[in-house]
Amino acid sequence: MSSKLVIYIILNKLNGVLHLLLQLIMEMKITKQGLQNYFFISLGSFILALGVVGFLAPNKIASSGTAGLAIIFITFSIYPLVY
């Protein structure tokens, strides 16, 4: 099988998936409560990111979850990573 044919098949399948996702998004109803939920989730994520970058990571305090794992990885990494 040639590489052009493989690329064509992959792009064709991807186009179908993207079309289906677009249809699902267009059928969704956006409510005031839904927008409010998205706003507060985004605000909370932003505050958490500020806390991790501004306080936890510079002081090498590992919290729980993926942020803590990232801090541990940066602390013990052999590659010089900069915040």
DRENVEXKOL-996343 format. One line per 4 residues: number of its first residue (from 1); their letters; for each residue x, y negated, z negated of N, C-alpha, C. Coordinates in Angstrom, 2 decimals. Example, Ala and Ser with C-alpha at 12.3 -4.5 7.8 and 13.67 -1.06 7.14 Angstrom:
<pts>
1 = as = 13.19:5.69:-7.80:12.30:4.50:-7.80:13.20:3.30:-7.80  12.85:2.25:-7.08:13.67:1.06:-7.14:12.90:-0.03:-7.87
</pts>
This chain:
<pts>
1 = mssk = 0.85:1.16:0.00:0.00:0.00:0.00:0.91:-1.24:0.00  0.63:-2.16:0.86:1.48:-3.35:0.97:1.18:-4.33:-0.16  2.14:-5.19:-0.45:1.97:-6.14:-1.53:0.90:-7.18:-1.20  0.74:-7.53:0.06:-0.29:-8.49:0.45:-1.68:-7.94:0.18
5 = lviy = -1.85:-6.64:0.44:-3.15:-6.01:0.20:-3.45:-5.96:-1.29  -2.45:-5.65:-2.10:-2.64:-5.60:-3.56:-3.01:-6.98:-4.09  -2.33:-8.00:-3.63:-2.62:-9.37:-4.06:-4.03:-9.76:-3.63  -4.43:-9.39:-2.41:-5.78:-9.70:-1.93:-6.83:-9.02:-2.81
9 = iiln = -6.61:-7.77:-3.17:-7.59:-7.04:-3.99:-7.70:-7.68:-5.38  -6.56:-8.04:-5.97:-6.57:-8.65:-7.29:-7.30:-9.99:-7.26  -7.00:-10.82:-6.26:-7.65:-12.13:-6.16:-9.14:-11.99:-5.90  -9.53:-10.99:-5.13:-10.94:-10.76:-4.85:-11.68:-10.37:-6.12
13 = klng = -11.09:-9.49:-6.93:-11.72:-9.09:-8.19:-11.78:-10.26:-9.16  -10.71:-11.06:-9.21:-10.66:-12.22:-10.09:-11.72:-13.24:-9.69  -11.93:-13.42:-8.40:-12.95:-14.35:-7.92:-14.33:-13.89:-8.38  -14.58:-12.60:-8.33:-15.87:-12.07:-8.78:-16.10:-12.29:-10.26
17 = vlhl = -15.05:-12.08:-11.06:-15.15:-12.27:-12.50:-15.38:-13.74:-12.83  -14.64:-14.63:-12.17:-14.81:-16.06:-12.41:-16.19:-16.55:-12.02  -16.73:-16.01:-10.93:-18.07:-16.38:-10.50:-19.10:-15.93:-11.54  -18.94:-14.73:-12.09:-19.85:-14.24:-13.12:-19.77:-15.10:-14.37
21 = llql = -18.56:-15.47:-14.79:-18.40:-16.33:-15.96:-19.04:-17.70:-15.74  -18.88:-18.25:-14.56:-19.48:-19.54:-14.25:-21.00:-19.47:-14.32  -21.58:-18.38:-13.83:-23.03:-18.22:-13.91:-23.48:-18.15:-15.37  -22.74:-17.41:-16.20:-23.11:-17.29:-17.60:-23.02:-18.63:-18.33
25 = imem = -21.99:-19.41:-18.02:-21.83:-20.71:-18.67:-22.95:-21.66:-18.25  -23.32:-21.63:-16.98:-24.37:-22.54:-16.50:-25.73:-22.19:-17.09  -25.95:-20.93:-17.47:-27.23:-20.52:-18.02:-27.33:-20.82:-19.51  -26.20:-21.14:-20.16:-26.20:-21.42:-21.60:-26.89:-22.75:-21.87
29 = kitk = -27.61:-22.80:-22.97:-28.24:-24.04:-23.38:-27.39:-24.67:-24.47  -27.04:-25.93:-24.28:-26.22:-26.66:-25.25:-27.17:-27.42:-26.16  -27.05:-27.15:-27.48:-27.91:-27.81:-28.45:-27.08:-28.76:-29.31  -27.77:-29.62:-30.04:-27.10:-30.55:-30.95:-26.36:-29.78:-32.04
33 = qglq = -26.97:-28.73:-32.55:-26.34:-27.92:-33.59:-25.08:-27.23:-33.06  -25.12:-26.76:-31.82:-23.96:-26.12:-31.21:-22.80:-27.09:-31.04  -23.10:-28.30:-30.58:-22.06:-29.32:-30.43:-21.47:-29.71:-31.79  -22.33:-29.78:-32.80:-21.85:-30.11:-34.14:-20.94:-29.01:-34.67
37 = nyff = -21.29:-27.75:-34.41:-20.44:-26.64:-34.83:-19.08:-26.70:-34.14  -19.06:-26.94:-32.84:-17.80:-27.04:-32.11:-16.95:-28.19:-32.65  -17.57:-29.31:-32.97:-16.84:-30.46:-33.48:-16.16:-30.13:-34.80  -16.91:-29.53:-35.74:-16.34:-29.25:-37.05:-15.29:-28.14:-37.01
41 = islg = -15.46:-27.17:-36.14:-14.44:-26.13:-35.98:-13.16:-26.75:-35.42  -13.30:-27.62:-34.44:-12.13:-28.30:-33.87:-11.46:-29.19:-34.90  -12.23:-29.92:-35.68:-11.68:-30.79:-36.71:-10.92:-29.97:-37.76  -11.49:-28.87:-38.19:-10.82:-28.01:-39.18:-9.54:-27.42:-38.63
45 = sfil = -9.54:-27.02:-37.38:-8.33:-26.48:-36.76:-7.25:-27.55:-36.66  -7.63:-28.77:-36.35:-6.68:-29.87:-36.26:-6.07:-30.17:-37.62  -6.88:-30.19:-38.68:-6.37:-30.44:-40.02:-5.43:-29.32:-40.46  -5.78:-28.08:-40.16:-4.91:-26.94:-40.49:-3.58:-27.06:-39.77
49 = algv = -3.61:-27.43:-38.50:-2.37:-27.58:-37.72:-1.49:-28.68:-38.31  -2.10:-29.79:-38.72:-1.32:-30.85:-39.35:-0.67:-30.37:-40.65  -1.39:-29.59:-41.42:-0.84:-29.07:-42.66:0.32:-28.12:-42.44  0.19:-27.26:-41.43:1.25:-26.30:-41.15:2.48:-27.01:-40.62
53 = vgfl = 2.30:-27.91:-39.66:3.44:-28.58:-39.03:4.04:-29.63:-39.98  3.23:-30.31:-40.74:3.73:-31.39:-41.58:4.25:-30.96:-42.93  3.76:-29.84:-43.47:4.16:-29.46:-44.82:4.72:-28.05:-44.91  4.00:-27.07:-44.42:4.41:-25.68:-44.64:5.67:-25.30:-43.86
57 = apnk = 5.70:-25.58:-42.57:6.83:-25.16:-41.75:8.14:-25.86:-42.13  8.17:-27.18:-42.36:9.44:-27.81:-42.73:9.99:-27.30:-44.07  9.11:-26.93:-45.00:9.55:-26.44:-46.31:9.69:-24.92:-46.34  9.48:-24.27:-45.21:9.60:-22.81:-45.06:8.72:-22.07:-46.06
61 = iass = 7.48:-22.52:-46.17:6.47:-21.86:-47.00:5.58:-21.07:-46.06  5.56:-19.77:-46.21:4.77:-18.92:-45.32:3.37:-18.76:-45.87  2.40:-19.21:-45.13:1.00:-19.01:-45.49:0.55:-17.67:-44.92  -0.71:-17.36:-45.08:-1.20:-16.10:-44.53:-1.60:-16.28:-43.07
65 = gtag = -1.74:-15.20:-42.37:-2.19:-15.24:-40.99:-1.08:-15.45:-40.00  -1.47:-15.85:-38.81:-0.49:-15.99:-37.73:0.45:-17.17:-37.96  -0.02:-18.21:-38.64:0.87:-19.34:-38.94:2.00:-18.90:-39.86  1.68:-18.09:-40.85:2.70:-17.58:-41.75:3.69:-16.67:-41.05
69 = laii = 3.17:-15.82:-40.17:4.07:-14.95:-39.39:4.99:-15.76:-38.50  4.49:-16.83:-37.93:5.33:-17.69:-37.09:6.41:-18.37:-37.91  6.07:-18.82:-39.12:7.07:-19.46:-39.98:8.14:-18.46:-40.38  7.74:-17.23:-40.71:8.72:-16.19:-41.05:9.60:-15.87:-39.86
73 = fitf = 9.01:-15.78:-38.68:9.79:-15.49:-37.47:10.81:-16.60:-37.19  10.40:-17.85:-37.33:11.31:-18.96:-37.08:12.44:-18.98:-38.12  12.09:-18.67:-39.38:13.08:-18.71:-40.45:14.18:-17.67:-40.24  13.80:-16.46:-39.83:14.76:-15.37:-39.70:15.19:-15.11:-38.27
77 = siyp = 14.86:-16.00:-37.37:15.21:-15.82:-35.96:16.68:-16.13:-35.74  17.29:-15.38:-34.82:18.70:-15.62:-34.49:18.82:-16.72:-33.43  17.72:-17.08:-32.83:17.72:-18.14:-31.83:17.39:-19.47:-32.50  18.08:-20.53:-32.16:17.79:-21.84:-32.80:16.49:-22.42:-32.26
81 = lvy = 15.45:-22.33:-33.04:14.15:-22.89:-32.66:13.95:-24.20:-33.41  13.41:-25.19:-32.74:13.22:-26.51:-33.33:11.73:-26.73:-33.51  11.34:-27.34:-34.59:9.92:-27.65:-34.84:9.50:-28.78:-33.97
</pts>
